[in-house]
Amino acid sequence: MTKRNQYAVLCLDNDLINLDTLDTELSLYQSHFDIHLVTSISEGHELLRYIGAQGQKLAMVIARHSRLFDGGEFLIQLEQTIHAQSARKVLVSRTNYQDVHAILNAVNEGRLDHCLTLPLEQKELHKTVVKELTQFVITHEKDNVLHYGKVLDQQKILRAHIDQKMHSYRASFIHDFHELSDKELAAQVIESLLGFFAEKDETRAVREYSPEHLLTIEGQANEFLWFIVEGQVALYKKDELGQQREVVRHSRGGIVGGMSFVTGECSFSTAMTLTGTQVIKLDRKVFTQVMHSNTDLLPLFTNLLLRHFNRRLQRSINTKLELQKTLESLESAHQQLIEQEKMAMLGQLVAGVAHELNNPVSAILRGAETVSEKIDAILQQNHQPSTFELGLHVLKQARHSSPLSTSEIRARTKKLQLTLKERRLAKRLVNLNLQDNQQLIAQAMTSTEKLATELDKLENFQVTGSTLRSIQVCAQRIADMVKSLKGYARPDSESYECVDLHEGIEDTLVIFENRLKRHTLIKEYGDIKPVLCKPIALQQVWTNLISNALDALPQKGQLTIRTDCVTRNGALYNIYQFIDNGAGIAKEQIDSIFELNYTTKKEGNFGLGIGLSVCQQILNQHKGWIEVDSAVGSYTNMSVLIPIGNDDKL
């Protein structure tokens, strides 16, 4: 069956020649929009109902208006249809009195976005379609706007996407860094780097240069990032006549080669020392080692790099204004620069964590509604004293119960079914954790209908208790996220605890509850040992692995979480496996997925390329690691191994 697009376009015209012109022109967009052509008003209303029944939204309507064909009134009536209210409305008419009246009426009613006159000109029609569909997508598509850049106005869509990301990033960036001046922030980064290389400096990263030493050359490849410790470095750029002109000077704390180092492009300018200069010179391999060795350095460096890029952006804009460039050329240069810089914004990890707050907040709101409904149901029902007392027990148990795996529920149901015979009642008793209640089992043998009624009442208590637990988990998750955000700006103060990590995985699954509804979740929890760990830090590992798995899943996919104890090289480990039946990872990519700035996510799933790198750092602190097993188009198995008995960490 052909997959439907999210949005549809409707063309309404009783002239088959005009309709054929529209069909030909709109075929360019049928890969991203479902195109529908009708020749009567009644067919148009029928198609509106069909589009709504398919769960689609109407993106644009092109309606013909004439004396016998009232397309203007059809546009006005779209307000009455929920999935068509926001559609872009285009009226096609001839320039006579009746048509002008219809146009004025549609404009006055606020139902008309554009008007085309017959005969239709191809360029004008194409320009109108691109403009209106681009406006619709930018306004209504928040998560996958880049998908439409292939057929619509790519520049506007890309600018809207970046504006969204930048707005989200600015709203959630760590505020503690704002209290540091450029000089103070640079001093912290330099001090950390010098401390790292004081112990081992095999690549001679810390070095000194005499005046007029070239660091980068404009237009040539650059594989290094330069931190200026002492001295001055000038950056030169060739003008249109080929003459070298100084554009900026950097001193202590300055960064040279940042853009070309991150993007892999040729150097934007020539950098030359003006005085005797001490620098820290990093290639990509050493840079990765440094960042992995010190988790506190990553956010510091990110903020310094962002400030460096921001200064560069400001200088670029001021230069363009001084040269009196046209607005179009300025926007193009600005757009290109921002697109390059976003590749280096490692700090968006913080924005990603903040974005996850939306999920627990939504879960709390849904949970509050559920609790309210179930309490009303409990109060409105007549309860026997014994039933009410048992219900309170079920509620309390649901608030504090440990999660059961799918296999455990199946095993208990099968065992109870030997006594009850009726599987549905057995499963309901197991879900309520009342499989050992002899009174209810005896009642099942005499009156299943009466037991079913009583279980309906008890399930209200159970749902209330489990929902209260979910609300508490989500509230704690929000507190943990806020704590985690602050933790990036100062040394990690979380203490090690000996815990069962099943609880942490369950708490993380709550965050993805809404996305998990579209897929099948299988939990096969084994008999694992408690481990000495930082549970909040490890929740970041679970969050990244579950999020990556969900991104890779097909429609109605399957995520399996399996835990067990294994022995590796004579030592005992807990293994936590996250298995999805998604797109998989190519063998040649597996060795690269833990590198900074590397992502396997396809267009439409924006990946920063730092999640697995952070996971690796956290697991290194726990003397653990991640093993990857994957087959393209079949599955991916991310296995986390954590040793048991890490008392030497305390």
C-alpha positions as CSV (number, residue, x, y, z in Angstrom):
1,M,0.0,0.0,0.0
2,T,1.4,3.4,-1.0
3,K,2.4,5.5,2.0
4,R,0.4,8.7,2.3
5,N,2.0,12.1,2.9
6,Q,1.2,14.1,6.0
7,Y,-0.3,17.0,4.0
8,A,-2.6,17.2,0.9
9,V,-3.3,19.7,-1.8
10,L,-6.7,20.2,-3.4
11,C,-7.4,21.7,-6.9
12,L,-11.0,22.6,-7.7
13,D,-11.9,23.5,-11.3
14,N,-14.6,22.6,-13.7
15,D,-12.4,23.4,-16.7
16,L,-10.5,20.2,-17.6
17,I,-7.9,22.1,-19.5
18,N,-7.0,24.3,-16.5
19,L,-7.2,21.2,-14.3
20,D,-4.7,19.4,-16.6
21,T,-2.3,22.4,-16.3
22,L,-2.6,22.3,-12.5
23,D,-2.0,18.5,-12.5
24,T,1.2,18.9,-14.6
25,E,2.6,21.7,-12.5
26,L,1.8,20.1,-9.1
27,S,3.3,16.7,-10.1
28,L,6.6,18.2,-9.1
29,Y,5.4,18.2,-5.4
30,Q,3.6,14.8,-5.2
31,S,6.6,13.2,-3.5
32,H,5.9,15.4,-0.4
33,F,2.2,16.2,-0.8
34,D,-0.9,14.2,-1.8
35,I,-2.4,15.9,-4.9
36,H,-6.2,15.7,-5.4
37,L,-8.1,17.1,-8.5
38,V,-11.9,17.5,-8.5
39,T,-14.3,19.1,-11.0
40,S,-17.3,20.0,-8.7
41,I,-18.0,21.7,-5.4
42,S,-19.7,18.5,-4.1
43,E,-16.7,16.4,-5.0
44,G,-14.5,19.0,-3.2
45,H,-16.5,18.6,0.1
46,E,-16.4,14.8,-0.3
47,L,-12.6,14.9,-0.7
48,L,-12.3,17.1,2.4
49,R,-14.1,14.5,4.4
50,Y,-11.8,11.8,3.0
51,I,-8.7,13.7,3.8
52,G,-9.8,14.2,7.4
53,A,-10.6,10.5,7.7
54,Q,-7.1,9.6,6.6
55,G,-5.6,11.8,9.4
56,Q,-4.1,14.3,6.9
57,K,-4.1,18.1,7.0
58,L,-4.9,20.2,4.0
59,A,-1.9,22.4,3.0
60,M,-3.3,24.3,0.1
61,V,-6.5,24.8,-2.0
62,I,-6.5,26.2,-5.5
63,A,-10.2,26.9,-6.4
64,R,-11.6,28.2,-9.7
65,H,-14.3,30.9,-9.6
66,S,-16.8,31.8,-12.3
67,R,-20.4,32.7,-12.6
68,L,-21.5,29.1,-12.4
69,F,-18.7,27.8,-10.2
70,D,-18.4,29.5,-6.8
71,G,-14.8,28.7,-5.7
72,G,-14.6,31.8,-3.5
73,E,-17.5,30.5,-1.3
74,F,-15.8,27.1,-1.1
75,L,-12.7,28.8,0.3
76,I,-14.7,30.6,2.9
77,Q,-16.4,27.4,4.0
78,L,-13.0,25.8,4.7
79,E,-13.1,27.5,8.1
80,Q,-15.8,25.0,9.2
81,T,-13.4,22.0,8.7
82,I,-10.7,21.6,11.4
83,H,-8.1,19.9,9.2
84,A,-8.5,22.5,6.5
85,Q,-8.7,25.7,8.5
86,S,-5.0,26.6,8.2
87,A,-4.7,25.7,4.5
88,R,-3.3,28.3,2.1
89,K,-6.2,29.6,-0.2
90,V,-5.6,30.5,-3.8
91,L,-8.4,31.7,-6.0
92,V,-8.2,31.4,-9.8
93,S,-10.5,33.7,-11.9
94,R,-10.9,35.9,-14.9
95,T,-10.9,39.7,-14.5
96,N,-14.6,40.5,-14.8
97,Y,-17.1,42.1,-12.4
98,Q,-18.4,38.9,-10.8
99,D,-14.9,37.5,-10.2
100,V,-13.7,40.8,-8.6
101,H,-16.7,40.7,-6.3
102,A,-15.8,37.1,-5.3
103,I,-12.2,38.1,-4.7
104,L,-13.1,41.1,-2.5
105,N,-15.6,38.9,-0.6
106,A,-12.9,36.2,0.1
107,V,-10.3,38.9,1.1
108,N,-12.7,40.6,3.4
109,E,-13.6,37.3,5.0
110,G,-9.9,36.6,5.6
111,R,-10.1,33.4,3.5
112,L,-7.9,34.3,0.6
113,D,-4.0,34.2,0.5
114,H,-3.4,34.7,-3.3
115,C,-5.3,35.3,-6.5
116,L,-4.3,34.0,-10.0
117,T,-5.8,35.2,-13.3
118,L,-6.6,33.1,-16.3
119,P,-5.0,31.9,-18.5
120,L,-2.5,30.5,-16.0
121,E,1.1,31.3,-16.7
122,Q,3.5,28.5,-15.7
123,K,6.1,30.6,-14.0
124,E,3.5,32.6,-12.0
125,L,1.7,29.3,-11.0
126,H,5.0,27.7,-9.9
127,K,6.1,30.8,-8.0
128,T,2.7,30.9,-6.2
129,V,2.7,27.2,-5.3
130,V,6.2,27.3,-3.9
131,K,5.5,30.5,-1.9
132,E,2.2,29.3,-0.3
133,L,3.4,25.8,0.5
134,T,6.6,27.1,1.9
135,Q,4.7,29.5,4.2
136,F,2.4,26.6,5.3
137,V,5.3,24.2,6.1
138,I,7.3,26.9,8.0
139,T,4.2,27.8,10.1
140,H,2.9,24.3,10.8
141,E,5.8,21.8,10.5
142,K,8.0,22.0,13.6
143,D,9.8,18.7,13.7
144,N,10.6,17.8,10.1
145,V,10.7,21.1,8.2
146,L,14.0,20.3,6.4
147,H,12.2,17.4,4.6
148,Y,10.4,19.9,2.4
149,G,13.4,21.8,1.4
150,K,13.9,19.5,-1.6
151,V,10.8,20.8,-3.4
152,L,10.0,24.2,-1.9
153,D,12.0,27.3,-1.0
154,Q,15.1,25.7,0.4
155,Q,16.7,29.0,1.7
156,K,13.6,30.1,3.7
157,I,13.0,26.6,5.1
158,L,16.6,26.2,6.1
159,R,16.6,29.7,7.8
160,A,13.3,28.8,9.6
161,H,14.9,25.5,10.8
162,I,18.0,27.2,12.1
163,D,15.9,29.9,13.8
164,Q,13.9,27.2,15.6
165,K,17.1,25.4,16.7
166,M,18.8,28.6,17.8
167,H,15.8,29.7,19.8
168,S,15.6,26.4,21.6
169,Y,19.3,26.5,22.2
170,R,19.3,30.0,23.6
171,A,16.4,29.3,25.9
172,S,18.0,26.3,27.6
173,F,21.8,27.0,27.5
174,I,23.6,26.8,30.9
175,H,23.2,30.2,32.5
176,D,26.2,29.8,34.8
177,F,28.6,30.5,32.0
178,H,27.1,33.9,31.4
179,E,28.7,35.1,34.6
180,L,32.2,34.5,33.3
181,S,33.9,37.0,31.1
182,D,35.7,35.9,27.9
183,K,39.0,36.2,29.8
184,E,37.9,34.1,32.7
185,L,36.4,31.4,30.5
186,A,39.5,31.2,28.3
187,A,41.7,31.0,31.4
188,Q,39.7,28.0,32.6
189,V,40.0,26.2,29.3
190,I,43.7,26.9,28.9
191,E,44.4,25.9,32.5
192,S,42.6,22.5,31.9
193,L,44.5,21.9,28.7
194,L,47.9,22.8,30.1
195,G,47.2,20.5,33.1
196,F,46.3,17.6,30.7
197,F,49.5,18.0,28.6
198,A,51.7,18.5,31.7
199,E,51.5,14.8,32.3
200,K,51.9,13.5,28.8
201,D,52.5,15.5,25.6
202,E,53.5,12.9,22.9
203,T,52.4,15.2,20.0
204,R,54.1,18.3,21.4
205,A,50.7,20.0,21.6
206,V,52.1,22.9,23.7
207,R,54.7,24.7,21.6
208,E,56.1,28.2,21.0
209,Y,56.5,30.0,17.6
210,S,58.6,33.0,16.6
211,P,57.0,36.0,14.9
212,E,55.6,35.7,11.3
213,H,55.0,31.9,11.7
214,L,52.0,30.7,9.6
215,L,49.3,28.7,11.4
216,T,46.7,28.5,8.6
217,I,46.7,29.5,4.9
218,E,43.6,30.7,3.2
219,G,42.0,28.2,0.9
220,Q,44.2,25.3,2.1
221,A,43.2,22.3,4.2
222,N,43.6,22.6,8.0
223,E,43.6,19.7,10.4
224,F,44.4,21.5,13.6
225,L,42.7,23.7,16.3
226,W,45.0,26.3,17.9
227,F,44.5,27.8,21.3
228,I,46.6,31.0,22.0
229,V,48.2,30.8,25.4
230,E,50.4,33.9,25.1
231,G,51.2,36.3,22.2
232,Q,49.2,37.7,19.3
233,V,48.0,36.2,16.0
234,A,46.5,38.2,13.1
235,L,44.0,36.8,10.5
236,Y,44.3,38.0,6.9
237,K,41.8,37.7,4.1
238,K,42.4,38.4,0.4
239,D,40.2,41.1,-1.2
240,E,38.8,41.1,-4.7
241,L,42.2,42.4,-6.0
242,G,44.1,39.6,-4.3
243,Q,45.6,41.9,-1.7
244,Q,46.0,40.5,1.9
245,R,44.0,42.6,4.4
246,E,44.0,42.1,8.2
247,V,40.5,41.3,9.5
248,V,41.1,40.6,13.2
249,R,43.7,39.9,15.9
250,H,43.6,37.2,18.5
251,S,45.5,37.2,21.8
252,R,45.4,34.9,24.9
253,G,42.3,32.8,24.8
254,G,41.7,33.2,21.1
255,I,40.9,30.2,18.8
256,V,42.4,29.8,15.4
257,G,41.2,27.4,12.7
258,G,38.0,26.6,14.6
259,M,35.6,26.6,11.6
260,S,37.8,24.6,9.2
261,F,38.7,22.2,12.1
262,V,35.0,21.4,12.8
263,T,33.6,21.4,9.2
264,G,36.6,19.9,7.4
265,E,36.5,22.8,4.9
266,C,39.5,24.8,3.7
267,S,40.8,27.6,5.9
268,F,38.7,30.8,5.6
269,S,41.7,33.0,6.3
270,T,45.5,33.1,6.7
271,A,46.7,33.2,10.4
272,M,50.2,34.4,11.2
273,T,51.9,35.1,14.6
274,L,52.8,38.8,15.2
275,T,54.9,38.1,18.3
276,G,56.6,35.2,20.0
277,T,53.5,33.1,20.6
278,Q,52.8,30.1,22.8
279,V,49.9,27.9,21.5
280,I,48.2,24.5,22.2
281,K,47.9,22.7,18.9
282,L,45.3,19.9,18.7
283,D,44.5,17.4,15.9
284,R,41.2,15.6,15.9
285,K,42.5,12.5,17.6
286,V,44.1,14.4,20.4
287,F,41.1,16.6,20.7
288,T,38.9,13.6,21.2
289,Q,41.2,12.1,23.8
290,V,41.3,15.4,25.8
291,M,37.5,15.8,25.8
292,H,36.9,12.2,26.8
293,S,39.4,12.4,29.6
294,N,37.7,15.5,31.3
295,T,33.9,15.7,31.2
296,D,34.1,19.2,32.8
297,L,36.1,20.6,29.9
298,L,33.6,19.8,27.2
299,P,30.9,22.5,28.2
300,L,33.7,25.0,28.9
301,F,35.2,24.5,25.5
302,T,31.8,24.6,23.8
303,N,30.9,27.9,25.3
304,L,34.2,29.4,24.4
305,L,33.9,28.1,20.8
306,L,30.3,29.5,20.6
307,R,31.6,32.9,21.8
308,H,34.4,32.8,19.2
309,F,31.9,32.0,16.4
310,N,29.5,34.7,17.7
311,R,32.3,37.3,17.5
312,R,33.1,36.1,14.0
313,L,29.5,36.3,13.0
314,Q,29.2,39.9,14.3
315,R,32.4,40.9,12.5
316,S,31.0,39.4,9.3
317,I,27.8,41.3,9.5
318,N,29.5,44.6,10.4
319,T,31.9,44.1,7.4
320,K,29.0,43.5,5.0
321,L,27.2,46.6,6.3
322,E,30.3,48.8,5.9
323,L,30.7,47.5,2.3
324,Q,27.0,48.3,1.7
325,K,26.2,44.9,0.3
326,T,22.6,44.2,-0.7
327,L,20.2,42.6,1.7
328,E,20.0,39.4,-0.3
329,S,23.8,38.9,-0.4
330,L,24.0,39.6,3.4
331,E,21.3,37.1,4.2
332,S,23.0,34.5,2.0
333,A,26.4,35.0,3.8
334,H,24.7,35.0,7.2
335,Q,22.8,31.8,6.4
336,Q,25.9,30.0,5.1
337,L,27.9,31.0,8.2
338,I,25.3,29.8,10.7
339,E,24.9,26.5,8.8
340,Q,28.6,25.9,9.1
341,E,28.7,26.9,12.8
342,K,25.9,24.6,13.9
343,M,28.2,21.7,13.1
344,A,30.4,22.9,15.9
345,M,27.8,23.6,18.6
346,L,28.5,20.7,20.9
347,G,26.7,22.5,23.7
348,Q,23.4,21.7,22.1
349,L,23.5,18.5,24.3
350,V,22.3,20.8,27.0
351,A,19.4,22.0,24.8
352,G,18.6,18.4,24.1
353,V,18.3,17.5,27.8
354,A,16.2,20.6,28.4
355,H,13.9,19.6,25.5
356,E,13.3,16.3,27.2
357,L,11.5,18.2,30.0
358,N,8.5,18.4,27.7
359,N,7.9,14.6,28.0
360,P,7.7,14.3,31.8
361,V,5.6,17.5,32.0
362,S,3.2,16.0,29.5
363,A,3.2,12.7,31.4
364,I,2.4,14.6,34.7
365,L,-0.6,16.4,33.1
366,R,-1.9,13.2,31.6
367,G,-1.4,11.4,34.9
368,A,-3.3,14.2,36.8
369,E,-6.3,13.7,34.5
370,T,-6.2,9.9,34.9
371,V,-6.0,10.2,38.7
372,S,-8.9,12.6,38.8
373,E,-11.1,10.3,36.6
374,K,-10.3,7.2,38.7
375,I,-10.9,8.9,42.0
376,D,-14.2,10.1,40.8
377,A,-15.0,6.5,39.7
378,I,-13.9,5.1,43.1
379,L,-16.1,7.6,45.0
380,Q,-19.2,7.0,42.8
381,Q,-19.0,3.2,43.2
382,N,-20.5,1.2,46.1
383,H,-17.8,-0.8,47.9
384,Q,-18.1,-3.6,50.4
385,P,-15.7,-2.8,53.3
386,S,-13.5,-5.8,52.4
387,T,-13.3,-4.6,48.7
388,F,-12.5,-1.1,49.7
389,E,-9.8,-2.3,52.1
390,L,-8.3,-4.6,49.5
391,G,-8.5,-1.7,47.0
392,L,-6.4,0.5,49.3
393,H,-3.9,-2.3,49.5
394,V,-3.7,-2.6,45.7
395,L,-3.3,1.2,45.4
396,K,-0.4,1.3,47.9
397,Q,1.2,-1.7,46.3
398,A,1.0,-0.1,42.8
399,R,2.7,3.0,44.2
400,H,5.7,1.1,45.4
401,S,5.8,-2.1,43.3
402,S,8.9,-3.1,41.4
403,P,8.3,-3.5,37.6
404,L,7.6,-6.9,36.3
405,S,9.0,-8.1,32.9
406,T,6.7,-9.3,30.2
407,S,8.0,-12.9,30.6
408,E,7.3,-12.8,34.3
409,I,3.7,-11.7,33.8
410,R,3.2,-14.4,31.3
411,A,4.7,-17.1,33.6
412,R,2.5,-16.1,36.6
413,T,-0.6,-16.0,34.4
414,K,0.1,-19.5,33.0
415,K,0.6,-20.8,36.6
416,L,-2.7,-19.3,37.9
417,Q,-4.6,-20.4,34.8
418,L,-4.1,-24.0,35.9
419,T,-6.5,-23.2,38.8
420,L,-8.9,-20.7,37.3
421,K,-9.1,-22.2,33.7
422,E,-10.1,-18.7,32.4
423,R,-7.0,-16.9,31.1
424,R,-8.4,-13.4,31.1
425,L,-9.3,-13.4,34.8
426,A,-6.0,-15.0,35.6
427,K,-4.1,-12.2,33.8
428,R,-6.2,-9.5,35.5
429,L,-5.3,-11.0,38.9
430,V,-1.6,-11.1,38.0
431,N,-1.7,-7.5,36.8
432,L,-3.2,-6.5,40.2
433,N,-0.6,-8.7,42.0
434,L,-3.4,-10.6,43.6
435,Q,-2.6,-14.1,42.2
436,D,-2.1,-15.4,45.8
437,N,-5.4,-14.0,47.2
438,Q,-7.3,-17.2,48.0
439,Q,-10.6,-15.4,48.6
440,L,-10.7,-14.0,45.1
441,I,-9.5,-17.3,43.6
442,A,-12.4,-19.1,45.4
443,Q,-14.8,-16.5,44.1
444,A,-13.6,-17.1,40.6
445,M,-14.6,-20.8,41.0
446,T,-18.2,-19.9,42.0
447,S,-19.1,-16.6,40.2
448,T,-16.8,-15.3,37.4
449,E,-19.2,-12.4,36.7
450,K,-19.2,-11.2,40.3
451,L,-15.4,-11.4,40.4
452,A,-15.1,-9.5,37.1
453,T,-17.2,-6.7,38.6
454,E,-15.0,-6.6,41.7
455,L,-11.8,-6.6,39.6
456,D,-13.2,-3.6,37.7
457,K,-13.4,-1.7,41.0
458,L,-9.9,-2.9,42.1
459,E,-8.4,-1.9,38.8
460,N,-9.5,1.7,39.5
461,F,-7.4,1.6,42.7
462,Q,-4.5,0.0,40.8
463,V,-4.5,2.6,38.0
464,T,-4.6,5.4,40.6
465,G,-1.6,4.0,42.4
466,S,0.5,3.3,39.3
467,T,-0.4,6.7,37.9
468,L,0.6,8.4,41.2
469,R,3.9,6.6,41.0
470,S,4.4,7.7,37.4
471,I,3.7,11.3,38.4
472,Q,6.3,11.1,41.2
473,V,8.8,9.5,38.8
474,C,8.3,12.3,36.3
475,A,8.6,15.0,38.9
476,Q,11.8,13.5,40.2
477,R,13.0,13.2,36.6
478,I,12.4,16.9,36.0
479,A,14.4,17.6,39.2
480,D,17.2,15.3,38.1
481,M,17.3,17.0,34.6
482,V,17.6,20.4,36.2
483,K,20.3,19.1,38.5
484,S,22.1,17.5,35.5
485,L,22.0,20.9,33.6
486,K,23.6,22.7,36.5
487,G,26.1,19.8,36.8
488,Y,27.7,20.6,33.5
489,A,29.0,23.9,34.9
490,R,30.7,22.5,38.0
491,P,32.4,19.3,39.1
492,D,30.2,16.2,39.4
493,S,29.1,15.9,43.0
494,E,26.7,12.9,42.6
495,S,27.8,10.2,45.0
496,Y,28.1,6.5,44.2
497,E,25.2,4.3,45.3
498,C,24.6,0.5,45.2
499,V,21.3,0.2,43.3
500,D,19.3,-2.1,41.0
501,L,19.4,-0.2,37.7
502,H,16.0,-1.7,36.6
503,E,14.4,1.3,38.4
504,G,16.5,3.8,36.5
505,I,15.5,2.1,33.1
506,E,11.9,2.1,34.1
507,D,12.0,5.8,35.1
508,T,13.6,6.6,31.7
509,L,10.9,4.7,29.8
510,V,8.4,7.0,31.4
511,I,10.0,9.9,29.6
512,F,9.4,8.2,26.2
513,E,5.9,7.0,27.1
514,N,4.3,9.0,24.3
515,R,6.7,7.8,21.6
516,L,6.6,4.2,22.8
517,K,2.8,4.0,22.2
518,R,3.5,3.7,18.5
519,H,5.7,0.6,19.0
520,T,6.0,-2.7,20.9
521,L,8.1,-2.7,24.0
522,I,9.3,-6.0,25.4
523,K,11.1,-6.1,28.8
524,E,13.1,-9.3,29.7
525,Y,14.6,-8.4,33.0
526,G,17.0,-11.0,34.4
527,D,18.2,-11.6,37.9
528,I,21.0,-9.0,38.0
529,K,23.1,-7.8,40.9
530,P,23.0,-4.3,42.4
531,V,26.0,-2.2,41.2
532,L,27.9,0.6,42.7
533,C,27.3,3.5,40.4
534,K,26.0,7.0,39.8
535,P,22.4,6.3,38.9
536,I,21.5,9.8,37.6
537,A,24.5,9.8,35.3
538,L,23.6,6.4,34.0
539,Q,20.0,7.6,33.3
540,Q,21.6,9.8,30.6
541,V,23.0,6.6,29.0
542,W,19.6,4.9,29.1
543,T,18.0,8.1,27.6
544,N,20.5,8.3,24.7
545,L,20.2,4.6,23.9
546,I,16.4,4.5,24.0
547,S,16.1,7.7,22.0
548,N,18.5,6.4,19.3
549,A,16.6,3.1,19.1
550,L,13.2,4.9,18.7
551,D,14.7,7.2,16.0
552,A,15.8,4.0,14.1
553,L,12.5,2.1,14.4
554,P,10.1,1.7,11.5
555,Q,6.4,2.2,11.9
556,K,5.1,-0.1,14.6
557,G,8.6,-1.3,15.4
558,Q,9.8,-3.3,18.4
559,L,12.2,-2.3,21.2
560,T,13.5,-5.1,23.4
561,I,15.2,-4.3,26.7
562,R,17.0,-7.4,28.1
563,T,19.2,-7.7,31.3
564,D,21.4,-10.5,32.6
565,C,24.7,-11.3,34.3
566,V,27.6,-12.4,32.2
567,T,31.3,-13.3,32.7
568,R,34.0,-11.6,30.8
569,N,37.7,-12.4,31.3
570,G,36.9,-14.0,34.7
571,A,35.0,-11.0,36.0
572,L,31.2,-10.7,36.6
573,Y,29.3,-8.0,34.7
574,N,25.7,-6.8,34.5
575,I,24.7,-6.5,30.8
576,Y,21.9,-4.2,29.7
577,Q,20.8,-4.7,26.1
578,F,18.7,-2.3,24.0
579,I,17.6,-4.1,20.8
580,D,15.6,-2.5,18.0
581,N,14.5,-3.8,14.7
582,G,15.3,-0.6,12.9
583,A,17.6,0.5,10.0
584,G,20.8,-0.9,11.5
585,I,24.3,0.5,11.2
586,A,26.8,-0.4,8.5
587,K,29.9,-2.3,9.7
588,E,32.2,0.4,8.4
589,Q,30.4,3.0,10.5
590,I,30.4,1.2,13.9
591,D,33.9,2.2,14.8
592,S,33.0,5.9,14.2
593,I,29.7,6.2,16.1
594,F,31.4,7.1,19.4
595,E,33.3,10.0,17.8
596,L,32.3,13.6,18.4
597,N,30.2,15.2,15.7
598,Y,29.5,11.8,14.0
599,T,25.9,10.8,13.4
600,T,24.2,8.1,11.4
601,K,20.8,9.7,11.6
602,K,19.1,10.4,8.3
603,E,17.7,13.8,7.1
604,G,14.6,14.7,9.2
605,N,16.1,13.1,12.4
606,F,18.6,15.8,13.5
607,G,21.5,14.2,15.3
608,L,24.3,16.2,17.1
609,G,26.7,13.2,17.0
610,I,27.7,13.6,20.6
611,G,25.2,11.4,22.5
612,L,27.2,8.1,22.3
613,S,30.4,10.0,23.0
614,V,28.9,11.3,26.3
615,C,27.6,7.7,27.1
616,Q,31.1,6.4,26.6
617,Q,32.6,9.0,29.0
618,I,30.0,8.1,31.7
619,L,30.6,4.4,31.3
620,N,34.4,4.9,31.5
621,Q,33.8,6.4,34.9
622,H,32.1,3.1,35.9
623,K,34.8,0.9,34.3
624,G,32.1,-0.2,31.8
625,W,31.7,0.0,28.0
626,I,29.2,-0.4,25.1
627,E,29.3,-3.2,22.6
628,V,27.5,-2.8,19.3
629,D,26.1,-5.6,17.1
630,S,24.1,-4.5,14.1
631,A,22.9,-5.6,10.6
632,V,21.7,-3.0,8.1
633,G,18.0,-3.2,7.5
634,S,17.5,-5.7,10.3
635,Y,18.5,-4.7,13.9
636,T,20.8,-3.0,16.2
637,N,21.9,-4.3,19.7
638,M,23.5,-1.8,22.0
639,S,24.9,-3.7,25.0
640,V,26.0,-1.8,28.1
641,L,28.3,-3.8,30.4
642,I,29.0,-2.6,34.0
643,P,31.2,-4.5,36.4
644,I,29.7,-5.8,39.7
645,G,31.5,-5.0,42.9
646,N,33.2,-1.6,42.1
647,D,34.1,-0.9,45.8
648,D,37.3,0.7,44.7
649,K,35.4,3.7,43.3
650,L,34.4,4.9,46.8
